[in-house]
Amino acid sequence: MITASICTIGDEILIGQITDTNSAMISKQLNKIGIKVVSMVTCSDENNDILTTLERCLKTSDIVISTGGLGPTKDDITKKVLYTLSKSSRYTCNKTQMEINRRILSARGIEMMDLNLQQAYVPNRCTVIPNRCGTAPIMQFSFAKSRFNRKNLLFSMPGVPFETEQALPDVISSIKAHYKLDNILHHTVCTFGIPESQLAKRIEKWEDSLPENIHLAYLPNPILGVRLRLSIYGVDEKEGKKEIAKQIRSLKKLLGNAIYGEGETTPQKVLGEMLEKRGATLSTAESCTGGYIAHLLTQNPSASKFYKGGTVCYDNKVKTDLPGVKQMALEARKKFKTTYSIAASGIAESFWMAVATPFGTVSKNISSKSTRQINRERFSASAINLLRETILEEEENKKKQNKNK
């Protein structure tokens, strides 16, 4: 399998001044074409650090993609390092990039200076992929197997995320032209309501029986629950999808309604789709969550079709007990004249939630010993999930009743 390393260059990343979004962006695109990313590293704007980091990546990966250090100022030294690394003998002007730079600067009303001219000059051992959104070209270097014990491609890309994003398709095309790629398939199953350790215990036998080429990863998140990502390597795409579908069918038998969806969905999105499909409406009444349930629900672009409104009461007098939260749910449903309502109350680490439905009220108590924000996220998502599960259970009960008639 072809492997890759991603190297971001810049002191501004190391000191936390900016967040590295390039690595995730590049990694996603590499995974889509069957390349396994084995490392992501960040190094300083220092000659020796950049050189040793890139050499280390080239020794362990077939492809190395670096971002950053290509600007016109003196602290941008990546090009100089690549000149040394590639054993180039001179700089040459890339006329295509030079014309792009003239056009970009003219459109911005900026005079072309020597520093801008120099950006179009590249080490003679590189192949240029023009950067049509910026002034620093993408440089591609090839290394023979004798150099790092494998045939390597190295791409040096700008640090500006927008420029990297726009140039990535050209980089991907070049990679495809150089390597025969295997398939990597990822599929995510989304669960909620079962803690990670308990989930692992419940599906232990299923996990142990997975084929050797399928890897399972647990991805816990206070809002999303625990997502289970299945990855299958080096197989025909059709056969791989068939095998993953088979494993997911077995998983659904074990977890039932704890699975709320697949892929990149969220509990609030799934609930919104359920309500829209049924022509149902929803209201909320919150205390300790401070309106966060409403916040999550209204992230859905079509939330106005089902969410009618809510109230937030933050006085300690309403953050009391389970009977109180039931009353909050009933009053919200009555006030907003909705099919369902969600209520949330609690103090510190103890949380009460309730949902009022046309068939009665369901309530639940949970606790969480974490930060204030994580507790708020977990409690809010748990309340949303309680309504999802309640609707499913009510429908299952209806089916049983109709079947027994």
N, C-alpha and C positions, 0 to 999 in steps of 0.2 A: 504494500500500500504506500502511495506517495504521501510524504509527510511535509509539514510546513512549520516554520517558526515566525512569529510576528514580533518585531522590535520597534518600540516607540522611543524616539530620541528627544530629550529636552529636560532641562532642569525644572521648567515650569510644571511638568507632570510630577516629578519627584518631590517637589515641595508642596504639592497639593493646590497649586494656583489654578490649574485647569484639570478637568477630568478627561481621561483617555477614553474617547468613544470610538476611535479608529479601530482598535483591536477587535472589539465585538463585531463591528461592521464587516471587517475583512474576514474574520473567522466564519461568520454566517455564510458568506459567499463561497469560501473555500469548501466548507462542509457540503454545500449544495452540489458541488461537482465531484465529490468523492475524495477530497483531500483531508487527511487527519491532521489537525493542528496539535502539535505536541508541546509547544511552549509559547508563552507571551512574556516578554521582558521589556523593561524600560531602563535606559542608560542615560547618563548625564551628557551635557554638551562639552565633552572633553575628548580630545583626539584619541588617547590611548584606550579610554573606556569604550568609545564607539567601535574602535578597531577590534579589540579583544571580544566584545560582545557579538559582533557580526561573525567573527571567525568561529566562535563557539557554536553559534547557531548553524553555520554552514557545515560544521562537522557532525551535527546531529539531525539535520533536516535536509530534504531535497530542495525545498523552496524556502527562501527567506524574503519576507516583505518588511521593509523598514519605512517609517514615516517620520518626517520632521527634519529640521536642520538644513533646509534647502533655501532659506530666505536670502535676501540680498545683503544682510548686515554681517559684521565681523564674527558674531557668535554663532553663525550658521556655517558649520564646518564639515557637514556630512559629505559634501561633494569632494572635498580635499582628502578625506579618509578613504572614500571609494576609489579615488585616483591611485592612492597607494595600494589599497587592497587588490585592485584589478591589474596592478603593474602596468598602468598606462604610461605612455611616453609623451603625450601632449594633450592639450584641450582643442576641441574642434567646435565650430559654430554650427548649431542646428538651425537651418534657415527657416524651417516651418515654425519652430518655437519663437524664433526672433520676430517673425511677422505677427504671430499671435500676441506677443508682448507689446509690439508697437500699437496694435489695434486696441488692446485692453487699456493701456495707459492713455492713449488718445481719447478713448471714450470717457475716461475718468478725468480728463483735463489735466493729466500729469505729464510733465516733461520727461522724456526718455534720458536717463542718466547712465553713467558708466556702470553703476551697480546693477541696473536693470539689463543692460547689454550683456554683462557677464553671466547672468542667469541662463542665457541661451547657449553658453559654452559648456561642453561636457567632456569627460574623459574619453579618449579616442577608442577605448575598448568597450564602450557601452553602446547599446541600441536604444534609441530614443522613442518613447511613446509620448506624443505631444499632449501637453496639458492645456486644454482649450478653455479652462476656467480660471487659470492663474498663470504666473510667469515662470514657475519652476517646472521644467519637464520631468516626466517620469523616466528614470534611468534603469535599464535592464542589463544585467551582467550575466554572462555564462562562465562557469568554471568547469574545467575538465575533471574527470574522476581522479586523476593523479594529484590534484591539488588538495581536496578535502575528503578523499576516499569515496566519493560519490559524485555523480553529475549534478551540478547545482545551477539553479536560477536564483538571482537576487534582484529584487525590484526595490528601488528607492522612490518613495512617493512623498508628496507634500504633507505637511502636518495639518493643514487646514481641512477639517472634516468634509466640507462640501466639495473641495477639489478632489480629495481621495475618493469620495463616493462616485463622482462623475467619471473618474478615470478607471475605476475598478473593472467595468466591463471589458475594457481593452486589455487590462492585465490578465483577466480570466481567459480571454480569447488566446492570448499568447501562451498561457500555461497549457491550455487544451491542445495547442499545436505542438508542444514539446513533449507531453507525457500521455501515455495510455492510462486512463484513470479508472479506478474501481468505484463501485457504488457505495455510498454510505446513506443508509436510510434511518431517519429519526422519527419516532412517533411518541407523543406525550399523552398520557392518561391523567386526568385531573381528579383528585379526590379531596374530600373535605370532611372534617369531623372525627377523624381517627389520627391520634398523634403518631409521629414518625416511627417510634419504637414499637408501638402496638401494631401499626400497619405492617412493619417488617416481619413481626411474629406471625401475623395472620396469613401472610402470603409466602411464608418461608419455603414451604414445600414446592409451591408453584415456581418461585425464584430459582430454587435448586435444580428444577427440571428443565430450565431454559436451555436451548441449544448453545453450544460453546461460542458461536459467532454472534450471539445476542448479548449485549451488555445492558444492565439495568442500573439507573441512577435515581436516587431519591432527592427531590428538590423542594424542601419545605419553605413556606412563605406564610406570614400571618394573614394575608388577604386571600391568597390563592389556595391555601391548604397545602397538601403534599402532592406534588406532581411526580408521576413516575415516567421517566423517559427511557424508552426502549431504543437501542441503537443496534443496527445489524450491519456488518461490514463485509465487503467483498462478495456480494451476491448479485445475481440478475435482479433487476428492479421489480419485475413482475412477481418472481418467486419470493423475493424479500417481503414485499407487501402482503403476499398471501400468508407467509409464516407469521408476520407480526399480527395480522388480523386473527389468526388462529389463537395466538397467545392472549390477545385482548379478550376474546370470547371466554376463555377460561378464567381470566381475571375478573370479568364482570360477574361470573357466577359466585365468586368468592366475596366480592365487595358490594354488590347490589347498588342501592341508592347512594352509597358513599361516593360513587363515581358521578360527578356532575357534568363531565364533558371530556373532550379530547382536543389536542392542539393548543392554541394560544387563548382559549376562552377564559372567562372569569365567572365566579358565582353570581355577581350582579348582572352580567350579560345574559347568563342562562336563565335567571329568574325573570328578567325583562322579556325574553323571548317566550317564556312560558305564559306570562301574563298577557302579552299581546295576542298570542295564539288563542287564548281562551276568552279574549275580550274582557279581561278582569282589570280592576283598578287597585291601587295601593296607596296607603298613607302611613306616616310614621310619627312616633312620639318618643323623644330621646331625652335622657338626662346625662349620664356619665360619658356617653359617646359624643356629646356636643355637636350633633348634626352630621357626624361622619357617615352614618348610614345613608342619609339623604345625599351626601356628597358622592358616595359610591354609586348609588342608583342613578344619579343624574349625569354620570359620565357616559351613559348610554345616549347616543344622539336622538333616539326615539323615545326617551323617557317620558316626554309630555303625553304620550299616548296612554300610559298606564299610571304614572305617578302624579297624584293630585296635590300633595303638599304634606307638611309636617310641622310639629312644634318641638321646641327645645326648652326644657325647664331644668335649670342647673342648681337650684337650691338643694341643700342637703336633705331637706324635709321630704323631697320626692325620691331621693336615692336610698330607699329603705329596704323593701323586701319583695318576695315573689307575689303576694296578693296585690301589692301596689302596682307592680308592672303589668299584671293582668288587667287591672282597671284602666291603666294608661292605654293599653291596646284597644280595649272596648270603646273608650271615649274617643280615641282618634278615628276609629272606624265609623262611629256614629257622626262625629263632627264633619268629616270630609266625605261622608256617604260613599265609602269605597267597599269593594268586595273583600279586601284583606287589609290588615294593618300590622305593623311591626312596632313593638315597644322595647326600649332598652333602659335599664336602670342598674345602679350598683354603686359601690364605694370601694376605692382602691383596687384590690386584686380580685374581688368577688363581683360577679356580674349576673344579673337576672335579665332574661329576655322572654318575650311572649309574642305570639301571633294570634290575632283574632280573625276567625274565618266565618263563613255562613253556617258552619256546623259546630262552632264552639271555639274555645280558647286553648291553645297549647303553650306550655311554658317550660323553661329549662334554666338551670343554674350552672355556670362554669366558673373556673378561676384561672388566673394566669399571673405568674410572678415574673414580670418583665418590665421594660421601660413603659412610661406613660403612653408614648405614641404607639408602641407595638401592641400594648393592651387595647388601646382604642381601635386599632386596625383589626386585631383578632376578634374582639367582641362584636364589632360592626359586621364583619364578614360572617361570623357565626350566626348572628341574628338573621341575616339574609338567607343563609343556608337553612336555618330552621324553617323558614316559610317554604323554601323549595321542597324540602323533605316532607313537610306537612301536606302540601298540595299533592305530591305523588302518593303519599299514604292514603289520603282521602279518596283519590281516584282508584287506587287498588282495592280499597274497601267497598267502593261502589260496584266494581266489577264482580267481587265475591258475592255481594248481596244480590245482584242481578242474576248471577249464575245459580244461586240457591233458590230463586223464585220458581 
